[in-house]
Amino acid sequence: MQRRLALPLLLATVLAACGTAPPGRRFPVESRLTPDAASDVAVHALGLVGTPYRYGGNTPDGGFDCSGLIGYVYRHGMTPVLAPRTVSQLAGWGAEVDREALRTGDLVVFGARATHAGIYVGEGRFVHAPSTGGTVRLDRLDGLYWARQQVAFRRP
């Protein structure tokens, strides 16, 4: 009797193990944007470097805060996408991606409680609107300040 139960239990265990991804590996993440549209997002973001920071800002003429910059760039890309307005909403937008799977146009979200965000533009760099008195700028994820921050990556 125990042998008859052991074989189905062993088979169920093996099949269940086949149905899960190995730890630390995720399936490819789908996106609302084609690779060309994601590249367009990155180029558009780079074109806004130097625009003044303004809390609550969401236009090149009025200035940008970090989420306003993201919303503007996605809204005015080759494939317009309506992005959430706040950083906390951006932290749950799209799908999570691993650092190794980053592509241009993905979001970079900093902080355990999502306090800042930017747009990944490739080669370890991101565009963001960092602070009052500053301007939209290009920074490196491995830069002295940013490398010490908790970071998550999202693909819209």
N, C-alpha and C positions, 0 to 999 in steps of 0.2 A: 504494500500500500504506500509506504514512504517513497519507494522508487518511482512510482507512477506520479506522485506529486512533485518530486525533485526535478524531473525533466522539464515539465512546463514552467516551473519556477525559474530554472536556469535559462531557458529560452526567453522568457519574459525579461529577465535581467539583461541579457545580451542585447535584445532588441531595444530596450529602453536606453541603453548606453549609446546605441547608434543614432538615436534621435536627438541627441544634444550636441551642441558645439563644444569643442575643447575649451578649457578655461583660458580666458584672455584672448580668444579669437571670436570675431563676430562675422556674420554673413555680410556680403556686400550691401551697402546702404543705397537705397533708391533715392532719387532727388527729383524735385520739381523742375530742376534746371538741367539742360543738356550740358555737356562739358564746355561747348562754345559759349553758352549763356553764362555759365559760372565764370569763365574767363573774362567775359564782358563785364561782369560785376566787379572783378578785381581791377580791371583797367579803369573803370569808372571811379572806383574808390581811390585809386592812385592819383587820378586827375583832380581830386578834391583836397589833396595834401596842401596845407598852407591856409585853408579856410579857417576863420576864427572860431574858437569855442564859444558857445553860448548855451547856458542851461535852458533846456526846453526847446532849443533850436532844431529846426528840421529842413532848412533850405540853405543853399550856398550864399544867398544874399544876406540872410539873417544870422547865419552861423549854425553850428551843430553841437549837440551833445552826442554821446556815443550811440544811443539808440536812435536818435534822430538821423544821424549819418547813415546807419544801417538801413533804416526804413526808406530814406531817400534813394540810396543806391539801388536797392532791390526794386523799388517802385518805378525807377526810370531806366531799368536795364532793357536789353533786347527782348527778354521774356519777363514782363512786369509781374512782380509778386508782392502781395501786401504782407509786410512783416509786422509782427507785434510792435507796439510802441515803447514798452518798458523793458529794461534789462531782465527783470525777473520773468517776464513773459517770453523773452528771447531764449532764456535758459531751458525752456521746455519745448521750443519750436523745432520742428523737423525731427531728425533722428541723430542720436549720439554716434560719433565716429571716433575711432582710435587715432592717436597722433600719427601713426604710420600710414593711415589711410587718408590723411588730409589732402584736399585739393583746393585750388583757387576758388574763391567764392564761399567757402565754408565759414561758419562763425567761430570765433574764439571768445569764450565766456569765462571771466575771471571771478574768483571768490567762491567760498562755500555757499554763500547766499546770493550769488550772482550780483556783483556790484559794478561790473564794467564789462564791455564787449567791444569787439572789433571784427574786421573782415580779413580772413587769411588771403594773402596774395602770392604765396609761393615762396620757396627757398627759406622757410623759417621766419617769414616776415608777415606783419599784419598792419592794417591801417585802422586808426581809431582817433576819436576826439577825446583827449585825455583829461583836461582840467581847465578850470576858470583861468583866464589870462593866457591860455595857450592856443595852439592851432591844431587842426587835424594833422596827424603825422604818421610816419612809417617807423615802426619799431620791430625789433627782433624778439621772438619768443625766448631765445636763450640770453637775452640782455640781462644785465645785472639785476634790475628790479623785477622784470617780468618772469624770469626763471624761478624766482622764489615764491611766486603766486600760485595758488591752486587754480587749475585751468581745465575747462571742458571744451569739447569741440562738437559742433552741431552742423548737420547738413540739411539746409532747408529743402 
